[in-house]
Amino acid sequence: MTLSPELIDELNTLLLYNVTDPQEGIKVHKEAGPAKIAAAQRLHDKGLVTQPDGGYLTILGREAAEHLHMAHTILTTG
């Protein structure tokens, strides 16, 4: 199994969220580029974020982001 470029874009977008503060969201601006804009839209379509351009994490999105942050920490800590 490999990760597609689209999935990597989605994962990178989820890593932008601060999982310790549910009141902190993100906004993917039009200048961000088509790949990042599309990733935010796909996360919204999957029910992970509240807005097509980011917004806040949903309950499912928060759980996914927490796991992703943990995996990222494990894999990048020496």
C-alpha positions in Angstrom: 0.0 0.0 0.0 1.3 3.4 -0.9 0.1 6.9 -0.2 -1.2 8.9 -3.2 -0.2 12.5 -3.5 -3.8 13.5 -2.8 -3.8 11.6 0.5 -0.5 13.1 1.5 -1.9 16.6 0.8 -4.9 15.7 3.1 -2.6 14.4 5.8 -0.4 17.5 5.6 -3.6 19.6 5.9 -4.7 17.7 9.0 -1.2 18.3 10.6 -1.9 22.0 10.4 -4.6 21.7 13.1 -3.8 22.3 16.7 -5.3 19.3 18.3 -4.9 20.7 21.8 -7.3 23.6 21.1 -10.6 22.6 19.5 -11.5 26.3 19.2 -8.6 26.9 16.8 -9.3 26.2 13.1 -7.6 26.9 9.8 -8.4 28.7 6.6 -7.0 27.5 3.3 -6.9 30.7 1.2 -7.3 30.8 -2.6 -3.6 31.6 -2.9 -2.7 28.2 -1.3 -2.7 26.5 -4.6 -5.0 24.0 -6.2 -3.6 20.9 -4.4 -4.1 22.3 -0.9 -7.5 23.8 -1.8 -8.6 20.4 -3.1 -7.3 18.6 -0.1 -9.4 20.8 2.2 -12.4 20.2 0.1 -11.9 16.4 0.3 -11.5 16.5 4.1 -14.8 18.4 4.2 -16.4 15.9 1.9 -15.2 13.1 4.2 -16.7 14.8 7.2 -13.4 15.6 8.9 -13.6 19.4 8.8 -16.5 21.8 9.1 -15.9 24.0 6.0 -14.7 23.3 2.4 -11.8 25.7 3.1 -10.8 24.2 6.5 -12.8 25.6 9.4 -12.7 23.4 12.5 -12.2 19.7 13.0 -15.3 17.6 13.5 -15.3 14.9 16.1 -14.1 12.4 13.5 -11.6 14.8 12.2 -10.2 15.5 15.7 -9.7 11.8 16.3 -8.0 11.4 12.9 -5.8 14.4 13.5 -4.8 13.2 17.0 -3.7 9.8 15.7 -1.9 11.5 12.8 -0.1 13.9 15.1 0.9 11.0 17.4 2.2 8.9 14.4 4.1 12.0 13.1 5.7 12.5 16.5 6.7 8.8 16.8 8.2 8.7 13.3 10.1 12.0 13.6 11.5 11.8 17.1 15.0 10.6 17.3 
